[in-house]
Amino acid sequence: MLEALGPDLATEVRWKESGATQPPAGDIAEIFNSTPNVYKSLHYLPIYETALSPLRTRPIQMLEIGVDRGGSLQMWRRYLHPESVIVGIDINPKTSQFDNPAQQMHVRIGAQQDTTFLHSLITEFGSFDVIIDDGSHMTSHMVKTFRWLFPRGLASGGIYIVEDIGTNYQKAWRDNPMTFIEFTKWLIDAMNARCQGRKNWRQNFAHLRDPHRLMEFSVPLAATLVEKVEFYDSIALIHRAKGCRQVPRAVCR
C-alpha cells in the first residue's frame, strides 16, 4: 500500500480518535440517541441520512442482515415511512422475539450465506429497496450474500450497504482470499467493461465517425446494474441502476 501511495501520501502521521460521543446532528442521530440497544459507528449516521432521506416520503422495503439486540430495527422503524416494511435476519433464534408484524417488522432466522434461505425471503417479501449487511462480517459471507442478493433481491434503483468492512483486514474475519473490499474493486472494473478489450475500445469511439450509430458492447451483467459505488471508512454503498444502466455516451460538438 505505502509504495503505491508514493512518498508524500505515505508519510506517517499520528491520527487521534475524537472524544466525541454524540453523532452529527440529523434525524437519524436524534433517533439513534433515544433508541436503546443500537450499536453503530457514529460516522455511519450522516452517511445513512444522505442515502436514505430521499426514501422517507414513501413506503419502502428494507432488509437488515444482523438483528443482534433488536435496537437497529426499532431505529429504522422510527426513521422510515410508517408503512415501510422492515425485515431482519439473524442466525440466533432468540432474535425472533423482535418479530412484530403489527408494526411491519419481521424477523426470519437463517444464515446470510444460505442462498436457499435468501430465496425464501424474496419469495415471501419480494425485492428490497435497501439492503444492509451488518451480519457475520466474514469476508466470504459478505461476497456471497452480495453476489446473490444484488441481482435478485435488490429493487431497481435500490441501495446495498455493507457495514464494518474494516474487518476485512482482520484475520479473525478473513476466511477467504478475496475480501469484500477487493471484490468491490472488481465491481468498478465491471462498470468500465465497455472500455476493456480491443473490440469494445474501438467501438467506443465509432460514433465519432457516425454520430447516429448506437454502440453495443459485450459486458458482464454487473456493468448494466451497478450505477455507482461509494466508499467511506469501513462502510460501502453500492447503488443499483434504475432499470438497465445506460451506456455512457460522449458527444462531439
N, C-alpha and C positions, 0 to 999 in steps of 0.2 A: 504493500500500500504506500509506504513512505517514498519509495523510489518513483512510483507513478505520480505522486503528488508534486515532486520536484522540491528543490531545496527551500524555497520560500514557504510554500503551503505546508511542508512537512516539519517546519521549525517547531520544536517542543515548547509548549507554554503550559502554565498552570490554569486549570479550569475549576472554579469553586462552585459547589452547589448553592443555589439560592436558599435562603432561610424561610422563604415564603411558604405558608401552609394554606393559603387561600388561592383559589383559581382566579384567572382574569374575569372581570365582570361579564355577565351574559345570562341568558335564561337557563341554559344547561347548568352553568355554575351555581346559580341560585337553587335550582332543584337538587343538584348534587350535594350542596351543603346541608340540605334539610331532609335528605333520604338516607336512612341507615343501611348498613351492610353493603355499601358500594365501594369497590376498590378500583380506582382509575388513576393513572398518571395525570397530574394537573394540566400538563400542556396538551393532553388529548382533547380537553373540553372545548377550547376555542376552535379546534380543528373540526370537531363534530358540529359545533354551532354553524360554521361556514358551510359544511357539506349538507347538513340536514335541515337547516332553517327554511330553505325553499320548499321543502316537502310537508311542512306543517299545515298548509292550507287545505289539504285533502287527506282522506284516509289512505294509508299505505299498509303494506305487509312487511314486517321486519323479522329476520331470523337472527338470533344471537346464539352463537356456539359457546357454551360455557355458562352455566346458571349460577354456580357457586352458592352464595347465601341469599340469592333472590333479589338483592337490592338493585342491581342493574335493570332488571325487568321493570321494577317499580319506577325507576328513574325515567325509562323510555315511555312508560305508560303516562306519566305526568307531563312529559315534554311533547309527545306526538299528538296528532289529531285524535280526539276522543273515540273515533270509530276505527282507528287503526288496529290491526291485528298483530300481536307480538307473540312470537314463538321462540321458546328457549329449548336447547337440547343439552343434555349432560349424561355422563356415564354413571353418575351417582344416583341410585334410586331414591334417595332421601329428598332430592330436589323436586320430586313430583308433588311435594306439599305446596309448591308455588303455582301449581296449575290452577287457573281461575277463569274458566270460560265466561263467567258472568261479566268479567272485566276485559274480555277479549285477550286474555293472557293464557297461553298454552305451553305446557312443558311436556316434552317427549324424551324418553330415556333411550339412549343409544350412542354409539361411537361415531365421531365425526368422519372417520376414515372408512366407515362401513357404507359402501355405495348402495347396498340393498336398503339399508335404513334411510339413507338420504332420499332414495327413490320413493319410499313410503311417505316421507314428508311432503314431497312435491305432489304426490298423488292426493294427499289429504288437503293441503292448503293452497296448492298452486305455486306460481313463481313469487319471488320476494323482491320488493323494491330496494331493500337494504339488507345486506348480509354482513354480520360482524363475526369474525373469527377471534374469539377470546378463549379458546379451548385449551387443548393439551400443550400447545406451543412446541410440540415435537415437529421438527422440520419436515419429516415425511408426511405427517398428518396435514400440515398447512398446505403443502403442494398437492397432495391427493384430493383433499377436500375442494380446493380451488379448481383443479382440473375438471372435477365432476360438476360442481355446482354452478360455476360461472356460465357455461354454455347452456345448462339445463334448468337451473333453479333461480337465476337472476333475471329479473324482468328487463325488457328493453328500456334503456336509459337509467338502469339501476346502478347502485354503488356497492362495491365489495370492499370491506375494510378489514385489514389484518392488524391486530394489536400485538404489541410486545415482540416485534421481530428482532429486537436486540438479543433475544435468547438464542438466535441462530449462531451467535458467536460463542455460546457456552457449550461445553462438551456434554453436559447432562441432557440437553435437548437436541443435540445434533446427531440424530440417528440415521442420517442419510448423507451421502457425499454431496448432494446438491441441496443447498439451503433454499428457503423461500426467497431470500434476497437475490440469490443467484438466478433463481427461476424467473423473477420479475425482469431481470436483465434480458432473458430470452424473450419475454413478452415485448420488450422495447424493440428487439430485433425483428420480431414478427410484425410490429406496427410499421416497420420500414421495409417490409419484404418486397414491395414493388420496386425498390431501388436495388435489389440484390440480383445477381446473375446478369450475364451479358445481354440476354434477350430482353429481360424486363427493363434494364437500363436504357437500351436503345429505344424501346417503345415509349419510355417515359418522356422522351424528347421528340417523338414522331409528330406530335400535334403542332410543333413549331413549323413544320413543313406543311401540315394540313390542319388548320385550327378547327375544322368541322369533324375531324375524326375523333371518335371516343375510344380511349385506350382500354384494353382489357388485359389483366395480369393474372398469372397463376401464383396464388399466395395461400398460406395456411389460413384456416378459418379464423384464428385469433386476430389476424390483420383486419378483418371486417367487423369484429366485435369490440375490440378494445379502443375506446375513444381517447383516454389519457390515463397516465399513471402518475400519482402524486406520492412523493416520499417526504416524510418528516422523521425526526428522531424516534426510532422504534415503532413507527406506525406507517402503513402504506394504504392508499386508496386507489382502487382500480375502477374506472368508470366504464360502464358498458354503453356502447353507442345506441342511439335511438334507431331501431331497425338495423340496417346494414350501413356501416360507416362509408361515407362517400370517398371515392378515390381523390386524394388531393390533386388539384389542377393548377398549373401555372399558366398565366396568360401573357402573351407578348403584345403590348400596345404599340 
